[in-house]
Amino acid sequence: MQEETMVSPVRQPKPKWLRVKLPTGKKYTELRGLVDKYNLHTICTSGSCPNMGECWSEGTATFMILGNICTRSCGFCGVKTGRPETVDWEEPEKVARSIKLMAIKHAVITSVDRDDLKDMGTIVWGETVKAIRRMNPETTLETLIPDFQGREDLLDRIIDVHPEVVSHNMETVKRLTREVRIQAKYERSLGVLKYLKDNGITRTKSGIMLGLGETEAEVIQTLEDLRSVHLDIVTIGQYLQPSKKHLPVKQFITPDQFKKYEEIGLEMGFRHVESGALVRSSYKAQKHLT
């Protein structure tokens, strides 16, 4: 009797519009040298961002604080999940020095979720913004924050240091939130963005990924929900599977469809809409100050 063999599902090949050029240019080469020489940690390099060369040439970079182990286990994210390391209280100064060495004009700061901490990392968040302001008074800031479980007292710590832009990503449509984000809640994230806007943050921002099985109607509904809390800026990009353990790509969205979402978003009244296959949360972040 012939032995049966298991056939693995064939992964969809990436379409041509997802091919990226290797980053080049004098500014990129200079910054890459500094990052390597001083062992500076940027999401741009650790996340192999396809827009690294473009952003660095414009003086923008993204830094992650509070370690690289997350307390949450989102189905889309390549960051390790587990028990995080102890807080590095010198990190705010280290990040500020990195920004100074790299001569960054606009810095994006993000972090893992730290549900293990009573303050969920918000003290380090606040101190990091203050340290950057002291050492780099001309540098503008975007903070891409977790939901801090929706606690207003913790969100106030971000509001108090008043970054130019505060971002919190919805990541996906309401129906898929439980599968994609697991410990997060769609309404809670909307509430975070509303609280930020209602309490003095001038520019609020969020991002979603496409290709996880959402419908066009669901994407449009998500955009409408974001506008209902007076969100200013939205980014829309293609989900790419970090590893075989993560959620599979259900669909590669075409450039024409991304363009359609951009037009719909602008008609809704968003100040900026970045919509494209290679768009990531901090793509063209410096533009969002206008």
N, C-alpha and C positions, 0 to 999 in steps of 0.2 A: 504494500500500500504506500502510495506516494505521500511524503510528509508535506503538510500545508505550510505555506510561508506567509507571514504577515507583511502586508504592503503598507508602507508609511505613506500618509497623504503628501502629495506633491505641493511644496510651497510655491506660492505665486511669485514669478519673477518680478523684480522691481521695474516699473516702466521707465522709459528714457528720461522723463522729466524729474526723476528723483536722483539722477546722477549728478554728482557735485565735483567741481574742480578743486584740486588741492590748493590750500591757501598760499598766496605768494605776496610779494611786495616788501619794500624796505621796512615799513612800520611793523608789519607782521614779523619779519625776521628779527628785528630789534626786540620786540616784546617776547617772542619765543625764547630768545637768548636770556633775557632777564628772568623769565619764569623758570627756566632750567637752572640757571646759575644760583638763584636764591631759593629754589624749591618752593615757589609760590603756588598756591592751590587755587585754580580757577575751574569753574564748571565748564568753561569753554574747552579746556584741554581734557579734563577727566571724562567729560561727556561726549568727547569727539564731535562737537557741534559743527554742522555743515556750514554755518555762517561765521565761523571764528575769524577767518581772514578779513571778511567784510567789516565785521564789528570792530575788530582791533584796529583796522586802518582808520576808523572813524573815532577812535579813542574811547570805546565802550568795552567793558568786560564784566563778567558775572562771577561772584564769589559765594561759596557756600560756607556757612558757619554751623557751629554746634555738632561737629563731627560728620562722619559719613555712614553711620548706621541709624536707620529709622525705626521708630517704634510701631509704624504701620506697615501693612503688607499689600499695597495697591497692586492690582493685577497688570498694570501697564509699566510700572517704574522699575528701572534697573538698579536703583540704590539698594544696598543690603538692608535686610530686616533683622532685628534682634535686640539684644541688650546694648544700648549705647555706652560709650566710654564716659568717664567723668568729664565734667565741664572744664574747659581750658579758659581760665579767667584772664589770661593774657591775649586771648584771641582778638578782641577788639583792636588792640594796638598792632597786632601782627597784620590784620587785614588793612588797617589804615596805612601801615608802612608799605605794604604791597602796592596799594593804589598810588602812593607817592612815587615809588620806584618805577612803576609802569607809566606814570604821568597820565593816569586815566581821567578823562573829562567827565564821563558819566558812568557811575558804578551801579550795577544791579546786585543786591544782596539777597540771598535766599538761604534756606536751611532745611534740614530734615525735620520731621515731627519729633518733638521731645515730650510725649505724654507721660514719660517717667518722672518728669520734674514738676514740682509744685507750681512753679511759675511758667512751665512749658517752654523755658528758654527765653522768655521775654526780657529778662534783666540783661542778658548778653546782647540781645537784639538792640535794646536801647543804648547800651554802652558802646556797641559797635558803631552805630550812627553818630554818636557824640564824638568818638575818637576820629572817625573819618572827617567830620566837620572841623575838628581842631587842627588836624594835620594837613587837610586838603580843602581849605575854605572855598576854593573855586569849583570843586567837584560837585556835581548834582547827583541825586540819589533816587533809586527806585528800590523799594523793599518788596520782595515777592514772598509773602508770609503764609504759614499754615493757617488753619482755622482756629487754633488755640481753643478748640472745643466750643467756640462761640462765646467765650467768656468776655464780657465787656470790660471788666477791670484789667484784663491782660491786653486787650486791643487798645486800651487807653495808653499803654506804655509806648505803643507805636505812634499813636496820634500825638502824644506829648513831644516827640522828637521831630515830628512833621517832615517826613521825607517828601520830596517833590512829587513822587508817584508812589502809591501803595497798590500792590497787586495781590490778588488771591485767585487761583485758578479753579474754575468749575470742572475742567478737564473733559467732561462728557455730558450727554443729555440726561434728563431726569430718570428715564426708564433704565438706563445702563449704570447709574451711579453705584448701586449696591455691588454690582459685579466688578466694576472697574476700580472703584475707590475703596470699597469694602467698609472701612471704619468711618468714612465721611458721610455727610448727609447733604443732599442737594439744597434743601430749604435752609439749612444752617449756613452753608456757604453764601447763599443769597443774602441771608441776614447779616453776615460779616461785612459784605460789600455795602449793604445799606447803612449799617452802623458807622462805617468809616466815612461815608459820604455825608451822612447827617451830622457828623461831629467834626467837620472842618477840613477833611482831606480834600485838597483841590482837584486832584486827578486820581480817579480809581480805575483799575484795570483788571481784566480777567482773560483767561485763555481756554480754548477747547481743542481737543484732538478729534479728527475724523477718521473713519475707516474701521470703527469698532462694531458696526452693525446698526448705526443710527439711520433714521430716515431724514429726508430733506425737511419734512414738516417738523420733526423734532428739533433739528438744528435751528430752524427759524423761531420755534417756540422758545428755545434757550436764549436766543438773541433778544427776543421780546422780554423775557424775564429779566435779563441783564439791564435792558433799558429801563425797565420799571423801577429799578433801584438807582437810576440816574448814573449808570456806569459811563465813563468817558471813552475808554480804550478797550478794544477786544482783539485778540490774536487767534487765528484759526489755522491749524496746521495738520499735516498727515501723521497719524500714529504709525510708528514703526516698532516691530517686536524686538525688545532688547535681547531675548534669549528664548529657547524652546519652552522654558517654564512659564513664560508670560503669555498673556492673551494673544491669540493669533490676529493677524490683519484680515479683516473680512472683505475689505474693498480698498482699492487705490483710487482716490478721488482725482478727477481730471482737473487740469488748469482752468478749463471753462467753468466748472462747477465752483471752484474756489473764487473765481472772478464774480460769479453770480452772488455768492454769499457776501463778498465785499460790497457790491452794489446795494444789496438788501440792507446790510448793516449801516451804510452811509445814509441811505434813505430813512432809516429809523432814527438817525440823529446822533450816532456815535461820533466823537471827535476824530478818532483814528480807528481804522480797521486794517489790520495786516492779515491777509488771507492768501495762503499759498502752501504748496506741498512741503516746502522746506522751512516754513515759518515756525519759530519756537518762541517761548514766552518773552525773551528779551530781545527779539529781532527788531532792529531799528529803534531800540528803546530811547535813544537820545531825541528822536523825532517827536516823541510823545510829550515832550515838555512844552510844545507850542500849542 
